[in-house]
């Protein structure tokens, strides 16, 4: 498999890891140097999955990465399964889905609906850890148990650079004691002690011709001091980088703060050099655009050629997961483990043999006793490392080549290591509380369990939209609903940085270390009232909030006119409007396309822009202007729609081509939206645009769960739940909503899906049917059923994410199912008993299996309708 995919044989240690994973032989650590191919653990895990190993594989990196080699490698594996040489392996393992978890956006998580597939998740600690604890960042409260059930069962966690992720590792270990089914393997290129159950380089590895060249290469680093003043540091870094141009084409400059990187890039550009910026604080869409242009010039294994020098100014984002290769390096001082990672990007393949570098240390501020004060990012570790470097250097130079540095460490020892952060104890009462989810669940700050007790900074996601009028925030909710946000257009920044920016306060340090502990939250006294932001937690939970009220994991949508971002990512000092990339992100996603025809977003129409804008204006006028005694002129509306469609049919653009002629024209506050076939969720009920009879839907979901949960020890009870889950839709008012009128509803047959395609039609049907606020058809399913099995009843009642343990109060006390959710009904006790009996993660996975079957059957019904 390995050679077929990659074109060469694995290193001996890689083959050993695959063998031990496949055979079930236990090991819990991989300690090999950088450039030894640690991401090949993904290959080993996938190979093991085909032979009975864990089928949910998470490769976890506690960094904001811009060049995600782990994700790229997993994609190569998935794509290679179509090769004839891998046909037998493909038959054994089935399809593989590869998911990059880099900040979540509610609703942008279709991958969770395929729990039976082998899945490779490339994730940060925040993203995988929050999901494991039932508090997924960017995951709606009703979807949280699905994600917990997915990542907490049949899972293998591969934790890269594990020495900086101690709290997370402790939390995963505690979760396993209380029912999570997760195996964990830690990896590091900077081991500090020997583990008896580890894999290290063998003699066969160190003598391997490819590895030997990488291990033996020399990387001579000169030590240099700078004052603590930012302008002095920037001046020295830029000057030293320019001094390396003579013998290098790709010069790396790696610093500890995003703002410093931007200043150095600006200084180099001022000197008429080509300088590019790489930080992890960038929208995925922008990152992919940047790397498509840049990566061929800086990737490891490229053909080194002469040409214009290029300076790559970067942050900690290049320390891990970045298969890039510098010819020379300038780096700000950092703890030894970080420096070793940075030097792993210098002459990565060992082709230069002797590469040059400079390490620049900012002279620290000192306390009254003359001792250095802790660095705002790395604490005392950076000072201890600098003193050690000066002691072991020869004439101010130290060789950071892998073999030479190991000799120095063996002879001189290492600088005092940083005291690792510790997670607070995760106890059974915490698990019981965390596994209570839903809109009424308590908000719990879980950052200490992921990054350690103390002052830790977790992120929020920001999305910029150009169609949000600053003068009318009350309209933002309706505008965003018709073009829901996606992960690829979101930028993650620390909560404190988002608040400072939104409030116009002094900008604070931002790095690419996840959960870094260098700053406190913005003081409440400084959180004055200002323009609101739109907080998105799914289509049923959108709210305007003050910056003072945003919380860790929130997705925030702001007007493009706010500025704060450019092509290189987070730039809080920028006042320029931010490019709205929603349509491009949705096109990349490949389905559920939505295109807004509004001012400032239609330049892609080219020469037809003016004509189509006029046609849009006519559609709006036709649908809103009333003719005396007749109301809306339906003939005019039809003609306006027909004219617009004809004009759009003349456009040759991927946006239009992707619709394949099948889209709806819908009004929204800022103009017109073209919507492809989309499965909408309104009032926690799926609407697919295809009319489906109730009995047919129940039978289809039952067949789906037989496929998805094949071999599950509770399959029969899952099938019973599938047969009952939507019975409550037979309630008369619900049928009136699905049909759109009471006459057709009375005539039947019973429906599960309405067939309405426009959101406006769906909302109008809800209003006309007079369904009481808080009515839940899943509770009505229980009321209309004689089922007594506690687990089956729970699965039916919770299949839209409520009932864990709370349901929304129903305005009609006599509605079907109300009695199931009242205090004293036994529901809360049943929920607690099932968690105690099965464990919270096993119970959540069973919910996942039913809800995934329901959603996928709805997708299948829509696809059949479109065909």
N, C-alpha and C positions, 0 to 999 in steps of 0.2 A: 504493500500500500504506500509506504513512505516514498520509495523511489519513483513509483508511478506518478505521484502527485508532484514531487519536488525535483525530480530528475537526478537525485544523488542519494547515496546511502546515508542512514543516520549515523551520528557519532555513537561510540560504544555506550556512553551513559544514557543516551536517548533510547537505544534499543533495550537497555536494562530496565528503564522506567516502564516502557510499554509491556515488557514481559512480566514485570512484577504486578502491574495493575491488572493485566489480563488473568494471571494465575491466582490472583487474590492474595498474593504475598504482601504483608503489611509493610508500609514505610510511610513516614509522615513528613519528610523534608527532602528538598533538593537544594544542595548548596554547591553551586558551580559559578565560575566567574562570568562577568558580562561578556557578551559576544560568543558565548558557548551554546546559544540556541535554546534558551529556557522556554520560549514560546512553543517549542515542539512538544511540551507537555500536553498541549491541546490535541496533537496527533495521537499521543499515547492514550489520552482519555477517550477519544472517539473510537480508537481501535478496541479499547476495553469495553466500551458501550455495546459494540457489536458482538461481544462475547459474554454478555450478562452483567457488565459493569453499570455504574450509574449513568442515567440517560439525560440528566440535566447537569451540564458542566458549566461552572462559573469560573472565568479567569479574572481575577480581581487585582486591580492596580490602584494604589492609593495616591494617584497623581492625576492632574488634568493633562491628558496627553493630546498632542496635535498630530502625531504620526502613529496611528494605532496598528502596530505590526501584529498584535494578537488578533484583532478583528480581521485584518486582511488575510492572515494565515487561515483563520477559521473559514473565511469565505472561499479561499482556494480549495480547501478540503471539500466543502459542500459542493462547489462547482465541478470538482474533478470526479464526482460520483457518476457522472454521465459517461465517463470514459469506458469503452468496452472492456478494458483490462480490469476494471473494478466492478464489473457487473455482478459477480458473485457476492462481493462485499456489500454492494448497494442493496441487493435483495435481502441480505441479512439485517442491515441496519435501518433501511428505509430512508425517507427524506430527512435532511438535517436543516434546522433553521438556526441562523446566526443573528444574534441581537446585540446591539450596542446600547448599553444602559448608561447614558450620559445626561442625566437630568430627565425627569419625567414630565409629561404633559398628559393630563387626564383625558382618557379616550384614545390615546395614541399607543395602544398596547395590544394589538391583535395577536401577537405571538403567544400570549397567555392562553389563547383559545385552542392551542394545539399541544396539550400535555403529553400525548402519546409519542410525539416526535423526539428524536434526539435533538437537544438544544444546546448551543454554545452561547452563553451570556458573557460578554466582555463588559465588565462593570467596575465602578468605583466602590469603595467601602460604603459610602452613604447610600448608594442605590440598592445594592444587594442586601446590606444590613438592615435598612429601613423596611424593606419588603419582608425579610425574615421575621421582623418584630411586629408584623401586622400594621405598620405605620408607613407604608411606602411613600417616599417623597415623590410628588407628582402623580400619585395614585389616588383616585377618589375613595372616600371612606367605604363606599359600597363595593368597590373592586378590591379593596385591601386583602380580604381573606383569600381571593383567588391567587393573588401574587404570593401570599404567604404559603398557600398550599402548593404552589408551583416550586418555589425555591427551597422549601423546607422538607421536601420528600425526594427520595431517589436522586440525591444531589451529590456532586463532587465539587468542592471549592478548592481552587488552586490560587493561593495568595502570594502574589509576587512582592518582593521586597518586604517580607513579613516582619522584619525587625522594626518597621515603623507602623505596624498595624496591630500591636499587642492588645489594645482594648477590644478591637473587633474580634480577634482570635479568641479571647477569653469569653466574649459574649456568645460566639458560635458554639464553643465547647459547653457553655451552660445551657444553651438551647437544646443541644443534643441530649443532655442529661434529663431534660423535661419533655422529650418526645420528638424533636426534629430529627429527621433521617438524613444526616449530612456527614460525608467524609471530608476531611480537610487535609491538604498537603501544602506546606509552606515552602516558599522558595526565596533564596537570597543570593546575591553575588558578593555579599560582605558578611560571611558567617563569623560569629564570635566564639562559638563553642561547638564541640562535636556532639552530634546526636546519633545514638546507636542505630536508629531506624531511618537513616538518611542515605541519599545517593550523592556521591561526590565524583569528581573526575578520577578515573583510574589511570594506571600507567599506559594502557592502550589509548586513552584519550590524550594524555599529554604528549604522546609520541605520534599522534595522528598528524599527517602532513598539513592539513588545513588548520586544525586547532593549534598546532605547535607554532605556526607562524603568527597567529594572533596572540598567543601567550608570551612569546619571546620579544615582540616588538617593543622598542624603547620610546618613552614619552617624557622628554626632559622638560620639567616645569621650573621656571624661575619665580622666586618669591619677591613680591613687591608690596610696599605699603602705600596707602592713600590716607588723606585726612578723612574725617567722618562727614565732611560737607559733601552734599550730593553733587554739586557742580564740579568739585575737584575729582571725585570718583569718576564721573562721566567723562571728564576731560582726559584723565589718565587711561581709562579703558579704551576710549576711542583712539587715542594716540598709539597705544601698544598694539591694538588690532591692526592699525595701518602699517606699523613696522613689520608685520608678518607677511605683507602682500608679496614681497620679493620672491619668497620660496613657496607660496601657497596660493591656491585659487579659491578654495572654500574655507573661510575663516569663521569659526564659531565664537560667539561671545555670549557666555551664559552667566546670568545674574540672578539675584534672589527676589527681585520685586518687579512687577509688571511696569510700574512707572519708570524705574531705572532703565529697563530695556527700551522703552519708547524714547527716552532722552538720548540714549546712546545711538539708536537708529537715526534719530533726527540729526545728531552731530555728524554722523558718517555721511548722511545724504548731503548735508551742508558742505562737506568737503568733496562733493561730486562723486561719491562712491555709490555703488549699488548695494543697498542694505535692506534686508527683509526681516520681518518681525514674526517670531513664533511664540505664542503663548497658548495656554490651555483655555484662557478666558475668551472664547470665540464661538460664534454660532456654528454648529456642525455644517450647515450649508456653506458658510464662508470658508470654513476650514477646508472643505473638500475642493472648493474653487481655488484656494490658495495652493494647496498641495498638488493639485493636478498640474499647475503651472510650474511649481518649484521642485517637487520631489525628484524628477529625473536628474536634476543637476546635483543633488546632495545625497542621494541614496547610497547605502553601502553596496559595494560590488559594481558601481558604475565604472565606465571607462574614463579614467582621469585624462582630461585634455586641457590644453592651454586655452585661455580665453579671459574675458573680463572677470576680475576678482568679484566674489560675492560674499558679503558679510551676513551671516545668519545670527541675528541677535535674539536670544531666547531666555526663557526662565527655566524653572525646574521641570517644565513639561517635557524636555528632551532627556531627562534622566532615565526614564524607563519607557519601554514600549516603542521606542523610536529607532528604527533601523536606518539611521542617517550616519554620515561619515564625514568628519571634518579633517582638513589637511593640517590645520593648526588651531589652537584654542586659547582664548582668554576666558578665565573664569573668576568670578568673585569667590572669596573664601567661603567655606561651608564646612559642616562636619565631615569627617573622613569618609563615611559611607556615601554621602552625597557626592563628594569629589570623585570617588572611585567610579560612580555611575557616570558622571560627566566625562571623565577621561575614557570611559567605554565608548563614547562617540568619536573619539580622536583616533584616526588610523584604525578604524574598527576591524578591518580585515587583515591588518598587519602588512600592508603593501608598501608603506613608506619606509618602514624599518626604524627610522628615527624621526619622530615628530616633535615640534616645538610648542611650548605652552607657557602661559604666565598665570600665576595665581595672585590676585590683588586683595589685600586685606584692608578694610576700613579701620583705622585706629579708633577704638571705642571711646565713648564718653566714660568718665570715671567718677566713682563716688567720693565721699569725703576722705576715705582711707586710701584713695589712689587705686582701688581695684576696679577692673572693667565692669560696667553694668551689663546685665544680660542683653544679648542681641534681641531686637523685637521679634525675630522669626525663629532663630535657632538657640536662643538662650545662651548658656555658658559653653555649650559644646563647640561653637565656632571659635571661641577664644582658646579653649584647650587644644583644639586641632592646630591652630596657628602656632602655638608654642611648641607643639610636638614637631610640626613641619620644620621650624627653625632649628630644632635640636638635631634632626636626622639629616638635614640637607647638607650637601657638600658644596661649599662656596656659593650658598644661596640657591642651589639647584637640587631638585629631587626627581628621581625617575619614577613616574607613575605607570610604567609598563607593568602588566599583571605579574609576571614572574619576579621582576626586580622589586616591586613593592612588597610582595609576599616575603621576600628575603629580609627586607628592612623590618617588617613587622615581626618576623620570627626572631630577629636579633635584638631589636629595640623595644618590642612591645607596641601597643597601640595607645592613643590618647584616651583619657578617661571617657567612657561611653556616656551618652546622654541617659539620664534616668528615664526609662520608658514610662509613658503614661499608663495608668491602670484603670480598668473599667470597674465601676461599682458592681457589687454582687447582683446578679440577675437571679431573683428568687421566685418560687412558685406564685406568690401573690402578684408579683409583677407580670408574670406570664398570663395569669387569669385576667388581669386588668387590660393588658395590651391586646389580648385576643377578643376583647369587646370592641366591635367595630360598627360602623354605620354613621349616619348623619348626627346622631345624638351621642356618639361615643366621646369620652373626655379627650381633650387635646393633651398629649404627653410629649415632652421634649426628650427624645431618645438619644441625643447627641453624645451624652456621657458614656452610653453603652457602646458607641461606635468609635469614639476618639479619646475617651478617658475623662475622669472627673476633672473639674476645673473650668477655666475660661476657654471654651472652644467655639469655633466659628463654623457654622454650617451654612449651606447655600440656599438661595432662592433662584428661580428661573425668570428671566425677563424676555418679553417678546414685544417687538415694535410693530405697530400698524399705522399706515398712512391715512386710513379712512376714519380715524377717531377724532371728531372735532373737539378741540380743547375747550371751546366755549359751551359745549353741551355734553358733559360726562354722562348725563342720564340716558343718552342714546347708545352708549357703548355696549351695553348688555345685548341689545337686539342686533347690533352690527356684528358682533363677534360670533353670535350663535350661528349665523349662516356661513361663516368661514372659521370653524373651530381651529384653535392653535395646534401646532405640531411640534414635536421635539426638535426637529432639524432647524427650526427658526428660533430656538430659545438659547439664551446665553446665561450660564450659571455664574453668579457672583456671591460673595459672602453676604449674609443678611445685613451686617453692619455697614458694608460698603453701599448696598442698595439704599438703605435708609439715609445715609449721609448724602448720597447723590440726589435723591428725590427731594431732600429738604434743603439742598443748596449749601450744605456745610462743607468744611474743609475735607478734601478727599483723603482717604486713608489707605494704608498699605494693602495691596492685594498680591498674593503669591499663587503658585500653582500647587501648593501642598494642601491636600484635602484635610479640612478640620484643623488647620493650623491654630495655635493657641496664643497668638501674639497680640490680640487686641480684644478689648471688652466691647460689649454692645454700646450703641449710641445711648448716652444718658437720657432718661425719660424727660428731664428738664429741657433738653434740646429738641424734643420731638414736637415741634409746633405744627399747627394745622396748615396744610398746603393743598395743592391740587391732589385729588384722589388718584388711585390706580385701580385697575380692574383685576380682581382676583378670580382666577378660573380654577374651579375644582370639579369640572364636569358640567354638562349642559343644564343640570338641575341645581347647581350650586355656583352661581356667578354673583359677585357682589362688588360694589365700589367700596374701597376701604382706604383709610388714611395710612400713610407710610408708617405711622406709629403702631399700626395694628397688624402689619404683615408678620408672618411667622416662617420658621424654617420649613423648607420644602414647598412653599407656595409658588404658584405660577402667576406672574404679574404681566398684564398687558397694558402698554402705555402708547401714547401717540408718537409717531416718528419724529415729530417736531421737538420732542424732549431732548433729542441727541443722545450722546453717551456711548456710541458704538460706530466703528468704521470697518473697512474691509479687513483689518487685522484683529478686530475684536473690541474688547472693553476699552473705552476711551472716555472717561467721565468728564474730561475737559472739553470734549468736542460739542459744539453747538449746532453742527450741521444735521439736517434731517437724516434719519437712519433709513436705509433702503428696506422697503417692505418686500420680503421674499416668500410670502405665504404660498402664492400660486406655484412657484418653482418647487417648493418643498412638497407640496401635495402632488405635483406631477412626478417627482422623483419617487414618491411613495407608491405610485402605480395604480391607485384605485381611489374611488370616492372623490373624484375631481370636482372642485368648486372654483369658478372663475368670477371675480368681481369686475363688472364694467362700470367703473367710477372714475372721476377725475384723478389724474396723477398715476393711474395704474393701467393705462391703455396704450402706452407708447409702442407696445409690441404689435399693435394693429397696423402700424405703418401708414401707408397712403390712405387706408380706409378708416383711419381713426375718426376723422371729422364726420364722415357719413354715418358710422356706427353710433357715435355719440348722439347725433341727431335722431337716429332710430330709437335709441334708448330713451331719449327725452319724450318721444312720441308714445312709447309703451307706457311710461309713467303717466303721461297726460290721459291716455285712453283709459287707463285703469282707475283714475281718480276723478276725472271730470264727469259731472252728472248732467244728463239731458233731462229737462223738465218733463215730468210725468212718466219717464221711462227709466231714469237712473243711468247706470253705466251702459254705454253703447257697446254691446257684445260684438257686433260686426266690426266696429272700429278696433276693439281689442284684438280680435282675431287677425285682422289685417296688419296691425302693428307688430304682432308677434311673428307673423309670416314674413314681413319685410325684414325684420331683424335676423331671423333665421337664414333668409336668403343671402343677406350680406355676410353673415358669419361663415356660410358655406363657401364663400369665395376666398376666405383667409387660409393660407397655407402656413400653419404654425402648430407646434406640438400641443399647445393648449387646446386647440380646436380638434386636431386629429385624434387626441386621446378620447374624446367623447364618442367617436364613431357615429355621430349624428343623433345620439340619444342623450338629451338633457332637457331639464325643465328651466323655464325662465321665471324667476321669482323676484318680487320687489323686496328691497330692504332699505333702511333709512337713508343710505347714501347713493342709491341708484338701483342697479339691476345685478342679480347674481345668476350665473348659469350653474346649475347643479346636475351632475351626473347621478346615476342611480346610487343612492346612499341609504344605509340603514340608520335611521334616526332613533334616538332614545328620548322619548318625551314622557314625563311623569314616570320614569323608571319602567317604561314599557317599550319594547322594540317595535319599530315600524319599518318594513322593508320595501314598501311600494308595490308589493304583490299581494293580491287578495288570496287568502288561504283559509280553507275550512278548518275548524277546530280539531275534529277527529283526525284529519290527515296530518296536521301539525304534531299532535301527540304521538301518533304512530311513527312519524319521521324522527322525532327526538328520541324515541325508544330505540329505533334502529341505530341512530348515531351513537348513543351511549353504549350499545353493545360493541360497536367498533372501537370507540375511544377507551372504554374501560375493560376491554377484553382481558380476562385473566384476573381481574380484581376480585378479592375475596368477598366483597359485598355487592357483586354485580346484580344479583336478583333484587335486592332492595333498591339499588339505583334505578333499575328498570321500572320498578313499581312507582318510584317517585316521578320518573319521566312520564309515565302514563297518566299521572294525576296533576302534574304541576300547573297546567293552565285551565283546569276544569272551571275555575272561578270566573273565567271570561264569559261563561254562559249567563252571568248576571245581566238582567235586562238592560240597565243603563249602559253597561259596558258594550253590549251589542249595538245599542243605538249609536254610541260613539264610533264603533267600527264601521257601521253601515252609513253613517252620516244622517240618518233619519229614522224615526220610529216605525214607519210603515214597512220598509224593507227589512228592518230588524225583526219585526214580528213574523214576517213571512219565512225568514230563515234562508238557508241553513245556518247553524252557529258558525261564527268566524273566529279565527285566531289572529288574523292580520287583515287590515282594512283595505289595502290597495291604494290608499291615498298617497300621493307622491310629493305634495308640497307641504312644507312645514306649516304654512298659514292654514291650509285645509285641516291639518291634524289638530292644531290648537282650536280652530273654530268648532270642530266636531266635539272636542272635549267640553267646550262651553255649552254647546247645544244639548248634549246628552245629560247635562246637569249631574255629572258624577260628583259625589261629595268629596270635598277636600280630605285627603288622607286615606281614601278607599284603596285597599290593596287586593288585587285579584288573586294573589297567592294565598291570602287568608281565606278568601271566599272558596278557593279550591279545597281547603281543609274543612270548611263548614259544610260544603256540599258532598263531602266524602265520608265513608264509614271507616276509613283507615285508622288503625289504632297503633301501628308500629311507631315507636317514638322517633327512631332515626328517619324513617320515611317521612313522617309528618314534619320533622325539622327541615329536611332537605327541600320539601315542597314550600314550606313557609319562608325559607331564607333564599329562594332562588333568584331574587333581585337585590340581595345584599342587605335587606332589612332583617329584623328578628335576631340580631346578635348582641344583646337580646331585645332591643327596642324596636317597636314599630311606630310610625307616625300616628298621632291621634286622628280618628275619623270623625268628620263633622256629623255623620248620620249614625247615631248610636244603635240603630236597628239594622244597619247594613250587614250583609253576610260576612262572617268572619270576625266581626268586632269582638265577639266573645272570646276568641282565641288569644287575643293580645292583651286582655285586661289583667290587672294585678289579681293574683289568686287563681288564674287559669292554669297555672303549672308550667307555662312556657319558659319562664326564666329558669326554673328548677330543672327542666328538661335540657336546656342549653348547657347549664353548668354540669349536669350529670354526663352528658355526651362528651364534653371536653375532658372530664375526669376519666371516662371509660376509654376513649379512643386517643386522647391527646389532641391539643388544639391544631397541630399541623395536619394530622390525619383527617380530622373532621373538615378542615378547610379544603383539603384536596378533594374530598368527596363532593363538597359544594362546587369546586372547580369543574369536576367531571360532568355534573348535571348542567351547570350554567354554560359550559363550553359546548355541550351537545345542543342545548337550546339555541345558542347564538349561531352555531354552524348550520343548524337546520334552517334557520331564518335566511342565512346567506345562500344556502342551496336553493331555497324556494325563490329567492330573488333572481338567482342566476338562471333557473329554469324559466322564470317569467320572461327574462330578457332574451333568452334563446328563441 
